[in-house]
Amino acid sequence: MPEEEIIYPVIFYTGKVHYLEETVSAGQTVNEPLPPTRDGYDFTGWYRDEAETQPYGFSAPINHETRLYAGWKLKSHVVRFEA
């Protein structure tokens, strides 16, 4: 009897919002999705935690359900005053 393939979900979040979900065979890697956008912010990458302290490397094999969170940095605004 053939061995059953194990598949895990990889869920991407942008803040509290569900952005994308992929399924990956155990031991395989997930493809990095297109970067999300957010008004007034620059996307800084995908992280293992909501606090954006653990960057995710897309070469890591998936061996359990995985949740990844978008990192954001507030865009700097330059204000100029003319006299």
PyMOL Python script that loads the backbone (N, CA, C, O; Angstrom):
from pymol import cmd

cmd.read_pdbstr("""\
ATOM      1  N   MET A   1       0.846  -1.182   0.000  1.00  0.00           N
ATOM      2  CA  MET A   1       0.000   0.000   0.000  1.00  0.00           C
ATOM      3  C   MET A   1       0.891   1.245   0.000  1.00  0.00           C
ATOM      4  O   MET A   1       1.793   1.351   0.831  1.00  0.00           O
ATOM      5  N   PRO A   2       0.654   2.197  -0.924  1.00  0.00           N
ATOM      6  CA  PRO A   2       1.506   3.396  -0.989  1.00  0.00           C
ATOM      7  C   PRO A   2       1.337   4.269   0.264  1.00  0.00           C
ATOM      8  O   PRO A   2       0.267   4.347   0.866  1.00  0.00           O
ATOM      9  N   GLU A   3       2.439   4.911   0.617  1.00  0.00           N
ATOM     10  CA  GLU A   3       2.415   5.799   1.767  1.00  0.00           C
ATOM     11  C   GLU A   3       1.640   7.067   1.410  1.00  0.00           C
ATOM     12  O   GLU A   3       1.798   7.614   0.319  1.00  0.00           O
ATOM     13  N   GLU A   4       0.803   7.526   2.338  1.00  0.00           N
ATOM     14  CA  GLU A   4       0.002   8.730   2.097  1.00  0.00           C
ATOM     15  C   GLU A   4       0.875   9.976   2.245  1.00  0.00           C
ATOM     16  O   GLU A   4       1.647  10.094   3.197  1.00  0.00           O
ATOM     17  N   GLU A   5       0.747  10.891   1.308  1.00  0.00           N
ATOM     18  CA  GLU A   5       1.512  12.135   1.339  1.00  0.00           C
ATOM     19  C   GLU A   5       0.966  13.044   2.438  1.00  0.00           C
ATOM     20  O   GLU A   5      -0.246  13.206   2.579  1.00  0.00           O
ATOM     21  N   ILE A   6       1.859  13.622   3.200  1.00  0.00           N
ATOM     22  CA  ILE A   6       1.457  14.562   4.252  1.00  0.00           C
ATOM     23  C   ILE A   6       1.576  15.977   3.693  1.00  0.00           C
ATOM     24  O   ILE A   6       2.603  16.359   3.132  1.00  0.00           O
ATOM     25  N   ILE A   7       0.510  16.733   3.859  1.00  0.00           N
ATOM     26  CA  ILE A   7       0.465  18.105   3.336  1.00  0.00           C
ATOM     27  C   ILE A   7       0.136  19.055   4.486  1.00  0.00           C
ATOM     28  O   ILE A   7      -0.731  18.779   5.315  1.00  0.00           O
ATOM     29  N   TYR A   8       0.852  20.181   4.514  1.00  0.00           N
ATOM     30  CA  TYR A   8       0.639  21.188   5.550  1.00  0.00           C
ATOM     31  C   TYR A   8       0.222  22.523   4.929  1.00  0.00           C
ATOM     32  O   TYR A   8       0.662  22.865   3.832  1.00  0.00           O
ATOM     33  N   PRO A   9      -0.637  23.282   5.641  1.00  0.00           N
ATOM     34  CA  PRO A   9      -0.963  24.623   5.161  1.00  0.00           C
ATOM     35  C   PRO A   9       0.105  25.627   5.589  1.00  0.00           C
ATOM     36  O   PRO A   9       0.674  25.529   6.677  1.00  0.00           O
ATOM     37  N   VAL A  10       0.360  26.579   4.722  1.00  0.00           N
ATOM     38  CA  VAL A  10       1.204  27.730   5.041  1.00  0.00           C
ATOM     39  C   VAL A  10       0.310  28.945   4.834  1.00  0.00           C
ATOM     40  O   VAL A  10      -0.150  29.213   3.724  1.00  0.00           O
ATOM     41  N   ILE A  11       0.072  29.676   5.924  1.00  0.00           N
ATOM     42  CA  ILE A  11      -0.883  30.786   5.895  1.00  0.00           C
ATOM     43  C   ILE A  11      -0.124  32.093   6.061  1.00  0.00           C
ATOM     44  O   ILE A  11       0.653  32.260   7.000  1.00  0.00           O
ATOM     45  N   PHE A  12      -0.357  33.006   5.149  1.00  0.00           N
ATOM     46  CA  PHE A  12       0.288  34.318   5.156  1.00  0.00           C
ATOM     47  C   PHE A  12      -0.713  35.359   5.659  1.00  0.00           C
ATOM     48  O   PHE A  12      -1.864  35.388   5.222  1.00  0.00           O
ATOM     49  N   TYR A  13      -0.263  36.208   6.578  1.00  0.00           N
ATOM     50  CA  TYR A  13      -1.110  37.270   7.130  1.00  0.00           C
ATOM     51  C   TYR A  13      -0.463  38.627   6.886  1.00  0.00           C
ATOM     52  O   TYR A  13       0.760  38.765   6.897  1.00  0.00           O
ATOM     53  N   THR A  14      -1.309  39.618   6.668  1.00  0.00           N
ATOM     54  CA  THR A  14      -0.864  41.010   6.621  1.00  0.00           C
ATOM     55  C   THR A  14      -1.562  41.705   7.781  1.00  0.00           C
ATOM     56  O   THR A  14      -2.681  42.196   7.631  1.00  0.00           O
ATOM     57  N   GLY A  15      -0.914  41.748   8.923  1.00  0.00           N
ATOM     58  CA  GLY A  15      -1.582  42.192  10.147  1.00  0.00           C
ATOM     59  C   GLY A  15      -2.515  41.073  10.581  1.00  0.00           C
ATOM     60  O   GLY A  15      -2.099  39.917  10.666  1.00  0.00           O
ATOM     61  N   LYS A  16      -3.751  41.396  10.851  1.00  0.00           N
ATOM     62  CA  LYS A  16      -4.741  40.393  11.262  1.00  0.00           C
ATOM     63  C   LYS A  16      -5.474  39.817  10.062  1.00  0.00           C
ATOM     64  O   LYS A  16      -6.311  38.929  10.223  1.00  0.00           O
ATOM     65  N   VAL A  17      -5.176  40.306   8.858  1.00  0.00           N
ATOM     66  CA  VAL A  17      -5.893  39.920   7.642  1.00  0.00           C
ATOM     67  C   VAL A  17      -5.227  38.714   6.978  1.00  0.00           C
ATOM     68  O   VAL A  17      -4.011  38.692   6.786  1.00  0.00           O
ATOM     69  N   HIS A  18      -6.027  37.728   6.637  1.00  0.00           N
ATOM     70  CA  HIS A  18      -5.569  36.536   5.908  1.00  0.00           C
ATOM     71  C   HIS A  18      -5.248  36.978   4.482  1.00  0.00           C
ATOM     72  O   HIS A  18      -6.128  37.463   3.770  1.00  0.00           O
ATOM     73  N   TYR A  19      -3.998  36.815   4.063  1.00  0.00           N
ATOM     74  CA  TYR A  19      -3.548  37.285   2.754  1.00  0.00           C
ATOM     75  C   TYR A  19      -3.560  36.171   1.713  1.00  0.00           C
ATOM     76  O   TYR A  19      -4.012  36.372   0.586  1.00  0.00           O
ATOM     77  N   LEU A  20      -3.062  35.000   2.093  1.00  0.00           N
ATOM     78  CA  LEU A  20      -2.886  33.911   1.139  1.00  0.00           C
ATOM     79  C   LEU A  20      -2.675  32.618   1.908  1.00  0.00           C
ATOM     80  O   LEU A  20      -2.144  32.627   3.018  1.00  0.00           O
ATOM     81  N   GLU A  21      -3.093  31.506   1.312  1.00  0.00           N
ATOM     82  CA  GLU A  21      -2.819  30.202   1.902  1.00  0.00           C
ATOM     83  C   GLU A  21      -2.330  29.262   0.813  1.00  0.00           C
ATOM     84  O   GLU A  21      -2.915  29.178  -0.267  1.00  0.00           O
ATOM     85  N   GLU A  22      -1.253  28.560   1.113  1.00  0.00           N
ATOM     86  CA  GLU A  22      -0.677  27.566   0.209  1.00  0.00           C
ATOM     87  C   GLU A  22      -0.654  26.229   0.935  1.00  0.00           C
ATOM     88  O   GLU A  22      -0.654  26.185   2.165  1.00  0.00           O
ATOM     89  N   THR A  23      -0.634  25.151   0.180  1.00  0.00           N
ATOM     90  CA  THR A  23      -0.419  23.843   0.782  1.00  0.00           C
ATOM     91  C   THR A  23       0.898  23.301   0.246  1.00  0.00           C
ATOM     92  O   THR A  23       1.226  23.454  -0.930  1.00  0.00           O
ATOM     93  N   VAL A  24       1.648  22.657   1.151  1.00  0.00           N
ATOM     94  CA  VAL A  24       2.994  22.202   0.821  1.00  0.00           C
ATOM     95  C   VAL A  24       3.173  20.778   1.336  1.00  0.00           C
ATOM     96  O   VAL A  24       2.775  20.466   2.458  1.00  0.00           O
ATOM     97  N   SER A  25       3.764  19.928   0.528  1.00  0.00           N
ATOM     98  CA  SER A  25       4.092  18.574   0.960  1.00  0.00           C
ATOM     99  C   SER A  25       5.172  18.635   2.039  1.00  0.00           C
ATOM    100  O   SER A  25       6.089  19.453   1.967  1.00  0.00           O
ATOM    101  N   ALA A  26       5.054  17.762   3.036  1.00  0.00           N
ATOM    102  CA  ALA A  26       6.025  17.716   4.133  1.00  0.00           C
ATOM    103  C   ALA A  26       7.445  17.631   3.588  1.00  0.00           C
ATOM    104  O   ALA A  26       7.737  16.840   2.691  1.00  0.00           O
ATOM    105  N   GLY A  27       8.325  18.465   4.149  1.00  0.00           N
ATOM    106  CA  GLY A  27       9.730  18.468   3.756  1.00  0.00           C
ATOM    107  C   GLY A  27      10.055  19.344   2.562  1.00  0.00           C
ATOM    108  O   GLY A  27      11.226  19.525   2.229  1.00  0.00           O
ATOM    109  N   GLN A  28       9.040  19.890   1.914  1.00  0.00           N
ATOM    110  CA  GLN A  28       9.254  20.769   0.763  1.00  0.00           C
ATOM    111  C   GLN A  28       9.271  22.226   1.226  1.00  0.00           C
ATOM    112  O   GLN A  28       8.978  22.511   2.387  1.00  0.00           O
ATOM    113  N   THR A  29       9.605  23.131   0.341  1.00  0.00           N
ATOM    114  CA  THR A  29       9.603  24.557   0.660  1.00  0.00           C
ATOM    115  C   THR A  29       8.393  25.220   0.019  1.00  0.00           C
ATOM    116  O   THR A  29       7.820  24.714  -0.946  1.00  0.00           O
ATOM    117  N   VAL A  30       8.020  26.361   0.578  1.00  0.00           N
ATOM    118  CA  VAL A  30       6.919  27.136   0.015  1.00  0.00           C
ATOM    119  C   VAL A  30       7.523  28.271  -0.807  1.00  0.00           C
ATOM    120  O   VAL A  30       8.563  28.824  -0.448  1.00  0.00           O
ATOM    121  N   ASN A  31       6.867  28.608  -1.903  1.00  0.00           N
ATOM    122  CA  ASN A  31       7.324  29.726  -2.731  1.00  0.00           C
ATOM    123  C   ASN A  31       6.944  31.043  -2.077  1.00  0.00           C
ATOM    124  O   ASN A  31       5.856  31.182  -1.518  1.00  0.00           O
ATOM    125  N   GLU A  32       7.843  31.997  -2.153  1.00  0.00           N
ATOM    126  CA  GLU A  32       7.562  33.325  -1.609  1.00  0.00           C
ATOM    127  C   GLU A  32       6.520  34.013  -2.483  1.00  0.00           C
ATOM    128  O   GLU A  32       6.706  34.119  -3.695  1.00  0.00           O
ATOM    129  N   PRO A  33       5.421  34.485  -1.882  1.00  0.00           N
ATOM    130  CA  PRO A  33       4.395  35.159  -2.685  1.00  0.00           C
ATOM    131  C   PRO A  33       4.821  36.574  -3.056  1.00  0.00           C
ATOM    132  O   PRO A  33       5.804  37.101  -2.535  1.00  0.00           O
ATOM    133  N   LEU A  34       4.069  37.172  -3.958  1.00  0.00           N
ATOM    134  CA  LEU A  34       4.309  38.570  -4.289  1.00  0.00           C
ATOM    135  C   LEU A  34       4.134  39.411  -3.032  1.00  0.00           C
ATOM    136  O   LEU A  34       3.268  39.113  -2.209  1.00  0.00           O
ATOM    137  N   PRO A  35       4.938  40.453  -2.872  1.00  0.00           N
ATOM    138  CA  PRO A  35       4.829  41.277  -1.664  1.00  0.00           C
ATOM    139  C   PRO A  35       3.469  41.966  -1.581  1.00  0.00           C
ATOM    140  O   PRO A  35       2.969  42.479  -2.583  1.00  0.00           O
ATOM    141  N   PRO A  36       2.874  41.978  -0.397  1.00  0.00           N
ATOM    142  CA  PRO A  36       1.622  42.716  -0.225  1.00  0.00           C
ATOM    143  C   PRO A  36       1.902  44.215  -0.190  1.00  0.00           C
ATOM    144  O   PRO A  36       3.054  44.633  -0.079  1.00  0.00           O
ATOM    145  N   THR A  37       0.868  45.005  -0.284  1.00  0.00           N
ATOM    146  CA  THR A  37       1.007  46.456  -0.191  1.00  0.00           C
ATOM    147  C   THR A  37       0.125  46.971   0.940  1.00  0.00           C
ATOM    148  O   THR A  37      -0.881  46.359   1.299  1.00  0.00           O
ATOM    149  N   ARG A  38       0.526  48.101   1.487  1.00  0.00           N
ATOM    150  CA  ARG A  38      -0.229  48.755   2.567  1.00  0.00           C
ATOM    151  C   ARG A  38       0.054  50.241   2.460  1.00  0.00           C
ATOM    152  O   ARG A  38       1.211  50.661   2.441  1.00  0.00           O
ATOM    153  N   ASP A  39      -0.999  51.030   2.390  1.00  0.00           N
ATOM    154  CA  ASP A  39      -0.839  52.477   2.258  1.00  0.00           C
ATOM    155  C   ASP A  39       0.001  53.045   3.400  1.00  0.00           C
ATOM    156  O   ASP A  39      -0.263  52.777   4.572  1.00  0.00           O
ATOM    157  N   GLY A  40       1.015  53.832   3.042  1.00  0.00           N
ATOM    158  CA  GLY A  40       1.853  54.504   4.025  1.00  0.00           C
ATOM    159  C   GLY A  40       2.962  53.653   4.609  1.00  0.00           C
ATOM    160  O   GLY A  40       3.683  54.106   5.498  1.00  0.00           O
ATOM    161  N   TYR A  41       3.113  52.408   4.119  1.00  0.00           N
ATOM    162  CA  TYR A  41       4.117  51.503   4.674  1.00  0.00           C
ATOM    163  C   TYR A  41       4.918  50.828   3.565  1.00  0.00           C
ATOM    164  O   TYR A  41       4.441  50.652   2.444  1.00  0.00           O
ATOM    165  N   ASP A  42       6.159  50.454   3.914  1.00  0.00           N
ATOM    166  CA  ASP A  42       6.991  49.620   3.048  1.00  0.00           C
ATOM    167  C   ASP A  42       6.972  48.208   3.620  1.00  0.00           C
ATOM    168  O   ASP A  42       7.046  48.020   4.834  1.00  0.00           O
ATOM    169  N   PHE A  43       6.874  47.226   2.744  1.00  0.00           N
ATOM    170  CA  PHE A  43       6.917  45.822   3.139  1.00  0.00           C
ATOM    171  C   PHE A  43       8.366  45.461   3.435  1.00  0.00           C
ATOM    172  O   PHE A  43       9.249  45.765   2.633  1.00  0.00           O
ATOM    173  N   THR A  44       8.631  44.808   4.586  1.00  0.00           N
ATOM    174  CA  THR A  44      10.010  44.483   4.981  1.00  0.00           C
ATOM    175  C   THR A  44      10.329  42.992   4.910  1.00  0.00           C
ATOM    176  O   THR A  44      11.474  42.599   5.133  1.00  0.00           O
ATOM    177  N   GLY A  45       9.352  42.170   4.609  1.00  0.00           N
ATOM    178  CA  GLY A  45       9.592  40.735   4.500  1.00  0.00           C
ATOM    179  C   GLY A  45       8.591  39.929   5.298  1.00  0.00           C
ATOM    180  O   GLY A  45       7.673  40.477   5.909  1.00  0.00           O
ATOM    181  N   TRP A  46       8.780  38.606   5.284  1.00  0.00           N
ATOM    182  CA  TRP A  46       7.892  37.690   6.003  1.00  0.00           C
ATOM    183  C   TRP A  46       8.576  37.231   7.285  1.00  0.00           C
ATOM    184  O   TRP A  46       9.785  37.001   7.320  1.00  0.00           O
ATOM    185  N   TYR A  47       7.771  37.105   8.340  1.00  0.00           N
ATOM    186  CA  TYR A  47       8.270  36.754   9.663  1.00  0.00           C
ATOM    187  C   TYR A  47       7.476  35.593  10.251  1.00  0.00           C
ATOM    188  O   TYR A  47       6.310  35.384   9.917  1.00  0.00           O
ATOM    189  N   ARG A  48       8.133  34.843  11.135  1.00  0.00           N
ATOM    190  CA  ARG A  48       7.482  33.724  11.819  1.00  0.00           C
ATOM    191  C   ARG A  48       6.554  34.191  12.933  1.00  0.00           C
ATOM    192  O   ARG A  48       5.706  33.425  13.390  1.00  0.00           O
ATOM    193  N   ASP A  49       6.702  35.425  13.371  1.00  0.00           N
ATOM    194  CA  ASP A  49       5.919  35.931  14.502  1.00  0.00           C
ATOM    195  C   ASP A  49       5.326  37.293  14.173  1.00  0.00           C
ATOM    196  O   ASP A  49       5.855  38.035  13.346  1.00  0.00           O
ATOM    197  N   GLU A  50       4.216  37.607  14.836  1.00  0.00           N
ATOM    198  CA  GLU A  50       3.531  38.884  14.606  1.00  0.00           C
ATOM    199  C   GLU A  50       4.366  40.085  15.023  1.00  0.00           C
ATOM    200  O   GLU A  50       4.176  41.183  14.501  1.00  0.00           O
ATOM    201  N   ALA A  51       5.293  39.886  15.965  1.00  0.00           N
ATOM    202  CA  ALA A  51       6.129  40.991  16.448  1.00  0.00           C
ATOM    203  C   ALA A  51       7.250  41.333  15.471  1.00  0.00           C
ATOM    204  O   ALA A  51       7.995  42.288  15.692  1.00  0.00           O
ATOM    205  N   GLU A  52       7.373  40.560  14.394  1.00  0.00           N
ATOM    206  CA  GLU A  52       8.372  40.796  13.347  1.00  0.00           C
ATOM    207  C   GLU A  52       9.805  40.724  13.879  1.00  0.00           C
ATOM    208  O   GLU A  52      10.651  41.541  13.519  1.00  0.00           O
ATOM    209  N   THR A  53      10.066  39.736  14.741  1.00  0.00           N
ATOM    210  CA  THR A  53      11.407  39.574  15.296  1.00  0.00           C
ATOM    211  C   THR A  53      12.128  38.355  14.723  1.00  0.00           C
ATOM    212  O   THR A  53      13.339  38.223  14.895  1.00  0.00           O
ATOM    213  N   GLN A  54      11.397  37.455  14.039  1.00  0.00           N
ATOM    214  CA  GLN A  54      11.991  36.220  13.515  1.00  0.00           C
ATOM    215  C   GLN A  54      11.770  36.128  12.004  1.00  0.00           C
ATOM    216  O   GLN A  54      10.757  35.583  11.566  1.00  0.00           O
ATOM    217  N   PRO A  55      12.699  36.652  11.205  1.00  0.00           N
ATOM    218  CA  PRO A  55      12.543  36.591   9.748  1.00  0.00           C
ATOM    219  C   PRO A  55      12.410  35.147   9.267  1.00  0.00           C
ATOM    220  O   PRO A  55      13.006  34.231   9.835  1.00  0.00           O
ATOM    221  N   TYR A  56      11.628  34.962   8.222  1.00  0.00           N
ATOM    222  CA  TYR A  56      11.432  33.627   7.660  1.00  0.00           C
ATOM    223  C   TYR A  56      12.297  33.446   6.428  1.00  0.00           C
ATOM    224  O   TYR A  56      12.316  34.308   5.549  1.00  0.00           O
ATOM    225  N   GLY A  57      13.010  32.340   6.356  1.00  0.00           N
ATOM    226  CA  GLY A  57      13.823  32.001   5.185  1.00  0.00           C
ATOM    227  C   GLY A  57      13.082  30.998   4.324  1.00  0.00           C
ATOM    228  O   GLY A  57      12.712  29.928   4.807  1.00  0.00           O
ATOM    229  N   PHE A  58      12.862  31.314   3.084  1.00  0.00           N
ATOM    230  CA  PHE A  58      12.058  30.465   2.201  1.00  0.00           C
ATOM    231  C   PHE A  58      12.785  29.202   1.749  1.00  0.00           C
ATOM    232  O   PHE A  58      12.242  28.428   0.961  1.00  0.00           O
ATOM    233  N   SER A  59      14.000  28.984   2.236  1.00  0.00           N
ATOM    234  CA  SER A  59      14.689  27.727   1.945  1.00  0.00           C
ATOM    235  C   SER A  59      14.403  26.683   3.024  1.00  0.00           C
ATOM    236  O   SER A  59      14.829  25.534   2.906  1.00  0.00           O
ATOM    237  N   ALA A  60      13.678  27.082   4.080  1.00  0.00           N
ATOM    238  CA  ALA A  60      13.362  26.165   5.182  1.00  0.00           C
ATOM    239  C   ALA A  60      12.271  25.178   4.764  1.00  0.00           C
ATOM    240  O   ALA A  60      11.261  25.583   4.188  1.00  0.00           O
ATOM    241  N   PRO A  61      12.467  23.883   5.050  1.00  0.00           N
ATOM    242  CA  PRO A  61      11.430  22.909   4.722  1.00  0.00           C
ATOM    243  C   PRO A  61      10.223  23.052   5.652  1.00  0.00           C
ATOM    244  O   PRO A  61      10.368  23.411   6.820  1.00  0.00           O
ATOM    245  N   ILE A  62       9.063  22.775   5.134  1.00  0.00           N
ATOM    246  CA  ILE A  62       7.816  22.844   5.904  1.00  0.00           C
ATOM    247  C   ILE A  62       7.533  21.458   6.486  1.00  0.00           C
ATOM    248  O   ILE A  62       7.430  20.476   5.750  1.00  0.00           O
ATOM    249  N   ASN A  63       7.408  21.388   7.806  1.00  0.00           N
ATOM    250  CA  ASN A  63       7.112  20.122   8.467  1.00  0.00           C
ATOM    251  C   ASN A  63       5.980  20.231   9.474  1.00  0.00           C
ATOM    252  O   ASN A  63       5.796  19.342  10.306  1.00  0.00           O
ATOM    253  N   HIS A  64       5.220  21.317   9.402  1.00  0.00           N
ATOM    254  CA  HIS A  64       4.051  21.520  10.261  1.00  0.00           C
ATOM    255  C   HIS A  64       3.270  22.698   9.707  1.00  0.00           C
ATOM    256  O   HIS A  64       3.764  23.424   8.845  1.00  0.00           O
ATOM    257  N   GLU A  65       2.044  22.892  10.202  1.00  0.00           N
ATOM    258  CA  GLU A  65       1.283  24.070   9.786  1.00  0.00           C
ATOM    259  C   GLU A  65       2.117  25.296  10.119  1.00  0.00           C
ATOM    260  O   GLU A  65       2.676  25.398  11.210  1.00  0.00           O
ATOM    261  N   THR A  66       2.197  26.221   9.180  1.00  0.00           N
ATOM    262  CA  THR A  66       3.061  27.391   9.343  1.00  0.00           C
ATOM    263  C   THR A  66       2.270  28.659   9.092  1.00  0.00           C
ATOM    264  O   THR A  66       1.532  28.761   8.111  1.00  0.00           O
ATOM    265  N   ARG A  67       2.427  29.623   9.984  1.00  0.00           N
ATOM    266  CA  ARG A  67       1.812  30.944   9.830  1.00  0.00           C
ATOM    267  C   ARG A  67       2.934  31.957   9.672  1.00  0.00           C
ATOM    268  O   ARG A  67       3.876  31.990  10.464  1.00  0.00           O
ATOM    269  N   LEU A  68       2.820  32.779   8.641  1.00  0.00           N
ATOM    270  CA  LEU A  68       3.826  33.803   8.380  1.00  0.00           C
ATOM    271  C   LEU A  68       3.149  35.172   8.359  1.00  0.00           C
ATOM    272  O   LEU A  68       2.011  35.313   7.911  1.00  0.00           O
ATOM    273  N   TYR A  69       3.870  36.168   8.850  1.00  0.00           N
ATOM    274  CA  TYR A  69       3.309  37.504   9.015  1.00  0.00           C
ATOM    275  C   TYR A  69       4.132  38.531   8.242  1.00  0.00           C
ATOM    276  O   TYR A  69       5.362  38.512   8.276  1.00  0.00           O
ATOM    277  N   ALA A  70       3.439  39.419   7.552  1.00  0.00           N
ATOM    278  CA  ALA A  70       4.102  40.485   6.806  1.00  0.00           C
ATOM    279  C   ALA A  70       4.702  41.484   7.778  1.00  0.00           C
ATOM    280  O   ALA A  70       4.100  41.823   8.797  1.00  0.00           O
ATOM    281  N   GLY A  71       5.897  41.949   7.446  1.00  0.00           N
ATOM    282  CA  GLY A  71       6.543  43.001   8.224  1.00  0.00           C
ATOM    283  C   GLY A  71       6.358  44.339   7.518  1.00  0.00           C
ATOM    284  O   GLY A  71       6.368  44.413   6.289  1.00  0.00           O
ATOM    285  N   TRP A  72       6.193  45.377   8.297  1.00  0.00           N
ATOM    286  CA  TRP A  72       5.943  46.710   7.745  1.00  0.00           C
ATOM    287  C   TRP A  72       6.809  47.750   8.425  1.00  0.00           C
ATOM    288  O   TRP A  72       7.125  47.649   9.610  1.00  0.00           O
ATOM    289  N   LYS A  73       7.185  48.749   7.649  1.00  0.00           N
ATOM    290  CA  LYS A  73       7.907  49.909   8.179  1.00  0.00           C
ATOM    291  C   LYS A  73       7.189  51.146   7.662  1.00  0.00           C
ATOM    292  O   LYS A  73       6.934  51.276   6.465  1.00  0.00           O
ATOM    293  N   LEU A  74       6.869  52.047   8.570  1.00  0.00           N
ATOM    294  CA  LEU A  74       6.200  53.287   8.207  1.00  0.00           C
ATOM    295  C   LEU A  74       7.090  54.067   7.247  1.00  0.00           C
ATOM    296  O   LEU A  74       8.276  54.268   7.508  1.00  0.00           O
ATOM    297  N   LYS A  75       6.507  54.505   6.137  1.00  0.00           N
ATOM    298  CA  LYS A  75       7.284  55.295   5.174  1.00  0.00           C
ATOM    299  C   LYS A  75       7.649  56.630   5.804  1.00  0.00           C
ATOM    300  O   LYS A  75       6.842  57.244   6.502  1.00  0.00           O
ATOM    301  N   SER A  76       8.866  57.066   5.551  1.00  0.00           N
ATOM    302  CA  SER A  76       9.254  58.364   6.056  1.00  0.00           C
ATOM    303  C   SER A  76       8.752  59.428   5.098  1.00  0.00           C
ATOM    304  O   SER A  76       8.778  59.262   3.878  1.00  0.00           O
ATOM    305  N   HIS A  77       8.303  60.500   5.673  1.00  0.00           N
ATOM    306  CA  HIS A  77       7.794  61.614   4.871  1.00  0.00           C
ATOM    307  C   HIS A  77       8.705  62.803   5.059  1.00  0.00           C
ATOM    308  O   HIS A  77       9.074  63.144   6.182  1.00  0.00           O
ATOM    309  N   VAL A  78       9.058  63.419   3.979  1.00  0.00           N
ATOM    310  CA  VAL A  78       9.890  64.614   4.020  1.00  0.00           C
ATOM    311  C   VAL A  78       8.977  65.818   3.852  1.00  0.00           C
ATOM    312  O   VAL A  78       8.231  65.929   2.879  1.00  0.00           O
ATOM    313  N   VAL A  79       9.057  66.708   4.818  1.00  0.00           N
ATOM    314  CA  VAL A  79       8.251  67.931   4.769  1.00  0.00           C
ATOM    315  C   VAL A  79       9.205  69.094   4.593  1.00  0.00           C
ATOM    316  O   VAL A  79      10.154  69.260   5.358  1.00  0.00           O
ATOM    317  N   ARG A  80       8.937  69.902   3.568  1.00  0.00           N
ATOM    318  CA  ARG A  80       9.795  71.046   3.311  1.00  0.00           C
ATOM    319  C   ARG A  80       8.960  72.306   3.421  1.00  0.00           C
ATOM    320  O   ARG A  80       7.841  72.395   2.917  1.00  0.00           O
ATOM    321  N   PHE A  81       9.542  73.260   4.089  1.00  0.00           N
ATOM    322  CA  PHE A  81       8.879  74.562   4.245  1.00  0.00           C
ATOM    323  C   PHE A  81       9.676  75.581   3.461  1.00  0.00           C
ATOM    324  O   PHE A  81      10.903  75.632   3.546  1.00  0.00           O
ATOM    325  N   GLU A  82       8.969  76.384   2.704  1.00  0.00           N
ATOM    326  CA  GLU A  82       9.651  77.434   1.948  1.00  0.00           C
ATOM    327  C   GLU A  82       9.269  78.776   2.550  1.00  0.00           C
ATOM    328  O   GLU A  82       8.120  79.017   2.919  1.00  0.00           O
ATOM    329  N   ALA A  83      10.265  79.633   2.635  1.00  0.00           N
ATOM    330  CA  ALA A  83      10.014  80.951   3.224  1.00  0.00           C
ATOM    331  C   ALA A  83       9.751  81.972   2.148  1.00  0.00           C
ATOM    332  O   ALA A  83       9.518  83.142   2.451  1.00  0.00           O
TER     333      ALA A  83
END
""", "prot")
cmd.dss("prot")
cmd.show_as("cartoon", "prot")
cmd.util.cbc("prot")
cmd.orient("prot")
